[in-house]
Amino acid sequence: MKKAALFVSGLLLSVLASAPAMAEVVRVKVVARVIQAVDMQGALNGKIVPGSRMNGTYVYNTNTPNGSPTPDIGQYHPYVNEARMRFAAGGFVFENVQPTQEIYISVGAEGPSSMGAFVMSSSDNKPLSNGTTVNDIRVEFFGSGSVTQSTALPTVAPTLANYGTKEITITGPGLSYFISADIEAAELIVADAVEISPAAGSFLPNQHFDAALTLPRNSNVVNVIAKANGAPLPIGYPGYCSLVPPPNSAGRPAVLCPAADAVLPQAAGAPIEWTVELSNGAILTETVNWTLQQ
């Protein structure tokens, strides 16, 4: 009996030990001070100079697999819609195109006699408001601290004290302009969940209903996308759905989608996956199960 109990206990421990780590969306908010701004062609109109403040966020998902062929470095290529870089300074916004497959992350673990490295970069970026091209957006940490303890994607914000290099760099085509900003503060963004109503249901062919997505407090929504079996549905924001301002002091805006039942035939019984992008860089996901009775 004792042997059987020990066997079961050992089996359970083995299963738990081999279970994969839960994926986690990591959102880091940073504040930086521009230390170098070279603008040979005047693309930035003199609006970004040394001493200018730069604010922004970078986002990734820890479910991204490590594609490195060697164990001493982690190389990650995030899935579409699971990573983002966005920084603002001098009235300009520097951010990647969404969706994109041109964000890459490298993580090198620090050692007793070697410094660690965390580099995240995007080469597929939106043009500036004046049409200027943005070639490369990059966040770099070199030294020792919380994001270089291993080659795994970190689940924490960087501790800045022991990183000799902790900067954001942005470059234009042919180095027509170059911005370097020293990161002075970094913190995790903890996002509330999005709530969808109705959360589930089985509906009659002539049963109509509206759908509502209640968003985190004090948030600003950029877009909402719905998919079934990976295919986009004709329901989302902006467009089919509309934004409803917060009705009370809770400060939770909502997105209202009238006659949401119209997408049920196209979904064909598959779960509907919602992706909500917020202006602070947060990307929230939620799945609902709406079925149409035949």
C-alpha positions, -999 to +999 in steps of 0.1 A: +000+000+000+028+024+009+047+015-023+015+023-043+011+056-025+047+065-031+044+056-068+013+078-072+029+106-053+060+104-075+039+102-106+020+134-097+053+152-089+067+141-122+036+154-141+037+187-122+074+191-129+070+185-166+040+208-170+047+238-192+048+272-176+017+293-180+020+319-208+019+355-196+016+388-214+043+412-201+037+449-205+064+473-194+059+511-192+091+532-193+101+569-189+133+580-206+154+611-211+167+618-246+205+620-245+212+623-282+191+636-311+207+638-346+184+651-373+204+658-404+174+664-427+151+682-403+125+654-402+118+659-365+114+697-369+136+704-339+110+690-316+132+663-300+164+675-284+187+663-256+167+665-224+133+658-240+111+633-222+102+600-239+073+578-226+062+544-239+056+507-236+069+474-249+048+443-248+055+406-255+040+372-245+061+346-227+045+318-248+069+327-276+092+297-282+129+301-280+143+296-315+180+298-306+202+269-318+226+274-288+218+273-250+237+305-241+212+329-257+175+331-261+161+342-295+124+350-298+101+359-328+067+368-313+035+357-329+013+382-347-005+406-323+015+393-293+042+420-292+043+458-295+066+487-292+053+523-288+072+554-277+063+591-278+084+623-276+082+658-289+047+653-303+058+623-324+047+586-319+072+559-328+054+525-330+054+492-349+028+483-375+001+460-361-001+431-369+036+425-377+061+396-378+091+419-376+096+422-339+126+402-324+138+397-289+173+384-278+181+375-242+216+367-230+220+355-194+245+373-172+273+353-156+300+358-129+323+374-154+300+384-182+271+409-185+236+400-196+218+415-225+181+420-234+174+435-268+139+440-284+136+455-318+110+463-345+118+470-382+082+472-394+070+505-382+043+532-389+055+564-405+054+596-383+025+620-386+045+641-411+051+610-433+087+604-421+098+567-422+108+550-390+134+523-398+142+508-364+128+509-328+150+493-302+151+487-264+184+475-249+196+465-215+233+455-210+246+447-175+230+428-147+195+428-133+161+413-134+156+408-171+189+389-177+188+363-150+184+335-177+178+332-214+140+329-208+117+358-216+115+378-183+081+382-166+092+413-147+102+449-154+139+457-155+157+468-124+178+496-137+205+502-112+231+478-125+225+481-162+252+502-177+232+505-209+194+509-206+182+528-236+157+533-264+171+540-298+151+551-329+166+555-363+154+568-397+164+556-431+201+558-438+206+573-403+188+604-415+179+609-379+189+591-347+175+593-312+189+577-281+171+580-247+183+567-213+156+548-194+151+564-160+120+544-148+103+511-157+073+493-143+049+465-152+014+474-164-011+453-147-042+452-169-077+444-158-095+417-178-121+425-205-156+413-197-179+402-226-217+399-223-232+375-231-203+353-220-219+322-235-252+309-248-271+288-273-294+309-294-324+302-316-322+312-353-344+342-348-331+352-314-313+385-316-289+400-291-263+428-287-228+422-273-210+444-249-173+444-240-166+461-207-130+474-207-105+481-179-110+513-158-097+545-174-086+527-205-086+540-241-094+514-268-075+514-301-093+485-318-113+454-312-110+423-335-132+392-334-122+359-351-135+324-354-112+296-365-086+323-372-108+341-397-119+377-390-156+383-384-174+414-396-178+428-361-153+450-343-142+485-334-138+510-350-165+502-375-194+479-367-192+484-330-193+517-311-176+531-280-198+538-249-182+562-224-180+552-187-215+554-172-203+559-137-174+566-114-160+532-119-145+546-151-149+514-172-157+522-209-174+497-230-177+487-267-213+479-279-219+456-308-255+457-319-271+426-335-241+405-327-261+374-335-256+382-372-221+366-370-232+333-356-237+316-390-202+326-401-187+314-368-203+280-375-203+270-338-166+278-332-155+298-302-152+336-310-119+350-300-118+387-292-086+408-291-087+443-276-058+467-281-055+496-256-036+528-261-011+520-233+001+490-253-019+464-235-034+436-256-063+418-240-079+386-252-111+368-243-131+339-258-169+334-259-189+304-269-220+314-288-238+287-307-267+287-331-293+260-326-301+242-358 
